[in-house]
Amino acid sequence: MNLLLMRPIKIKTAMFVIILILLSVFRESFCYASLHTVGNEQFILKDCTTEKDIKSTYEVMYQLRPEYTDPNLYVKFVQHLMLNENYKLTALYTLDSGENCVGVIGYQIKERLYPGKFMYIADIVVDSKMRNKGLGSILMNYVEKQALEIPGVKAVILESAINRKQTHKFYQKRGYEIKSFSFRLFYNTVQK
Ligand SMILES: CC(C)(COP(=O)(O)OP(=O)(O)OC[C@H]1O[C@@H](n2cnc3c(N)ncnc32)[C@H](O)[C@@H]1OP(=O)(O)O)[C@@H](O)C(=O)NCCC(=O)NCCS
C-alpha cells in the first residue's frame, strides 16, 4: 500500500489511542453535574473535588457538624478523607440566585466481612430554610443510583442519631430498615 496514504490513517489512529489513554487516566478527575427543577427553582447537583468546592459546602455542613468551627480545618479534613478513605462529597446549588450551596451529601464505598461491599452515607444535610422541598431526596437518589451501578455493592448503610425522629421517617419512607444499634465508648465528655 502507498505509504503516503497510510500516514494520515496511522496519525488518526495514534491520536485516537492517545485520547483513549488520557480519558482512562483522567476519568476519575471528571466531575459530575446535573440540573434539577423543584417547584419554580432550578438547582445544580455537582461532585465536589476542589478546595473551593469543599469550602462552598461548609455553611450547610456546619448545620449537621457544628464541631467544625473552622472552615479551613473542615476543608483539610474532607481532603484527608477523600485521599485516604475514598470519601466523596456531592452538593446542590441554587442557580437563579447565584450558586449557593443548599445541600450536601458525603459518602464512601466500604467493605466488611458482613455485609460485603456497601455504600456508606456518612453525612447528609439540607439548609434548614430549604427542607421539605425534595432536595434531600435528590441527594439520596444520586448516591443510591451510584451504589446500584457499582458491581458487588449489596446495600446502602447509614447511621442516624436516636433523637432525629423526623430524619428516621425520611429514611424509612425511602425503604431503609433499622437493622442495628450503634454502641460507642467515648474517652472524653466533649465528644458526647
Ligand atoms: C434529612 C434531610 C437531609 C432531608 O432533606 P429534605 O430536603 O428535607 O428532604 P426531602 O424534602 O426530600 O424530604 C423530606 C420530607 O419532605 C417531603 N417532601 C418532599 N418533597 C416535598 C415537596 N415538594 N413538598 C412537601 N413535602 C415534600 C418528603 O416526603 C419527606 O417527608 P418525610 O420527612 O415525612 O419523610 C434534612 O431534613 C436535614 O438536613 N435534616 C437535618 C440534618 C439531618 O438530620 N441529617 C441526617 C443525619 S443522619
The ligand as an SDF file (V2000), in Angstrom:
LIG
                    3D

 48 50  0  0  0  0  0  0  0  0999 V2000
  -32.8190   14.6990   56.4780 C   0  0  0  0  0  0  0  0  0  0  0  0
  -32.7350   15.8180   55.4520 C   0  0  0  0  0  0  0  0  0  0  0  0
  -31.3780   15.7880   54.7740 C   0  0  0  0  0  0  0  0  0  0  0  0
  -33.8210   15.6240   54.4090 C   0  0  0  0  0  0  0  0  0  0  0  0
  -33.7260   16.6730   53.4590 O   0  0  0  0  0  0  0  0  0  0  0  0
  -35.0310   17.3660   52.8440 P   0  0  0  0  0  0  0  0  0  0  0  0
  -34.5910   18.2560   51.7510 O   0  0  0  0  0  0  0  0  0  0  0  0
  -35.8230   17.9610   53.9170 O   0  0  0  0  0  0  0  0  0  0  0  0
  -35.7080   16.0610   52.2380 O   0  0  0  0  0  0  0  0  0  0  0  0
  -36.9840   15.9930   51.2760 P   0  0  0  0  0  0  0  0  0  0  0  0
  -37.5700   17.3450   51.1190 O   0  0  0  0  0  0  0  0  0  0  0  0
  -36.5660   15.2710   50.0620 O   0  0  0  0  0  0  0  0  0  0  0  0
  -37.9190   15.0590   52.1140 O   0  0  0  0  0  0  0  0  0  0  0  0
  -38.2780   15.4400   53.4140 C   0  0  0  0  0  0  0  0  0  0  0  0
  -39.7500   15.3330   53.5950 C   0  0  0  0  0  0  0  0  0  0  0  0
  -40.3860   16.2720   52.7790 O   0  0  0  0  0  0  0  0  0  0  0  0
  -41.3450   15.6240   51.9660 C   0  0  0  0  0  0  0  0  0  0  0  0
  -41.3240   16.3110   50.6880 N   0  0  0  0  0  0  0  0  0  0  0  0
  -40.5320   16.0370   49.6330 C   0  0  0  0  0  0  0  0  0  0  0  0
  -40.8250   16.8630   48.6200 N   0  0  0  0  0  0  0  0  0  0  0  0
  -41.7940   17.6840   49.0540 C   0  0  0  0  0  0  0  0  0  0  0  0
  -42.4990   18.7430   48.4910 C   0  0  0  0  0  0  0  0  0  0  0  0
  -42.2880   19.1380   47.2290 N   0  0  0  0  0  0  0  0  0  0  0  0
  -43.4160   19.3830   49.2500 N   0  0  0  0  0  0  0  0  0  0  0  0
  -43.6460   18.9840   50.5130 C   0  0  0  0  0  0  0  0  0  0  0  0
  -43.0140   17.9670   51.1270 N   0  0  0  0  0  0  0  0  0  0  0  0
  -42.1040   17.3380   50.3960 C   0  0  0  0  0  0  0  0  0  0  0  0
  -40.8490   14.2150   51.8560 C   0  0  0  0  0  0  0  0  0  0  0  0
  -41.9210   13.3190   51.6090 O   0  0  0  0  0  0  0  0  0  0  0  0
  -40.2610   13.9870   53.2100 C   0  0  0  0  0  0  0  0  0  0  0  0
  -41.2400   13.6280   54.1350 O   0  0  0  0  0  0  0  0  0  0  0  0
  -40.8280   12.8160   55.4890 P   0  0  0  0  0  0  0  0  0  0  0  0
  -39.9730   13.7320   56.3170 O   0  0  0  0  0  0  0  0  0  0  0  0
  -42.1290   12.5080   56.1250 O   0  0  0  0  0  0  0  0  0  0  0  0
  -40.0730   11.6310   55.0180 O   0  0  0  0  0  0  0  0  0  0  0  0
  -32.9710   17.2040   56.1040 C   0  0  0  0  0  0  0  0  0  0  0  0
  -34.1850   17.1840   56.7860 O   0  0  0  0  0  0  0  0  0  0  0  0
  -31.8910   17.6420   57.0610 C   0  0  0  0  0  0  0  0  0  0  0  0
  -30.8960   18.2320   56.6540 O   0  0  0  0  0  0  0  0  0  0  0  0
  -32.0680   17.3700   58.3730 N   0  0  0  0  0  0  0  0  0  0  0  0
  -31.1170   17.8030   59.3900 C   0  0  0  0  0  0  0  0  0  0  0  0
  -29.8250   17.0860   59.3150 C   0  0  0  0  0  0  0  0  0  0  0  0
  -30.0060   15.5890   59.4290 C   0  0  0  0  0  0  0  0  0  0  0  0
  -30.7850   15.0840   60.2130 O   0  0  0  0  0  0  0  0  0  0  0  0
  -29.1940   14.8760   58.6410 N   0  0  0  0  0  0  0  0  0  0  0  0
  -29.1800   13.4410   58.6510 C   0  0  0  0  0  0  0  0  0  0  0  0
  -28.2310   12.9490   59.7020 C   0  0  0  0  0  0  0  0  0  0  0  0
  -28.3670   11.2110   59.8800 S   0  0  0  0  0  0  0  0  0  0  0  0
  1  2  1  0
  2  3  1  0
  2  4  1  0
  2 36  1  0
  4  5  1  0
  5  6  1  0
  6  7  2  0
  6  8  1  0
  6  9  1  0
  9 10  1  0
 10 11  2  0
 10 12  1  0
 10 13  1  0
 13 14  1  0
 14 15  1  0
 15 16  1  0
 15 30  1  0
 16 17  1  0
 17 18  1  0
 17 28  1  0
 18 19  1  0
 18 27  1  0
 19 20  2  0
 20 21  1  0
 21 22  1  0
 21 27  2  0
 22 23  1  0
 22 24  2  0
 24 25  1  0
 25 26  2  0
 26 27  1  0
 28 29  1  0
 28 30  1  0
 30 31  1  0
 31 32  1  0
 32 33  2  0
 32 34  1  0
 32 35  1  0
 36 37  1  0
 36 38  1  0
 38 39  2  0
 38 40  1  0
 40 41  1  0
 41 42  1  0
 42 43  1  0
 43 44  2  0
 43 45  1  0
 45 46  1  0
 46 47  1  0
 47 48  1  0
M  END
$$$$
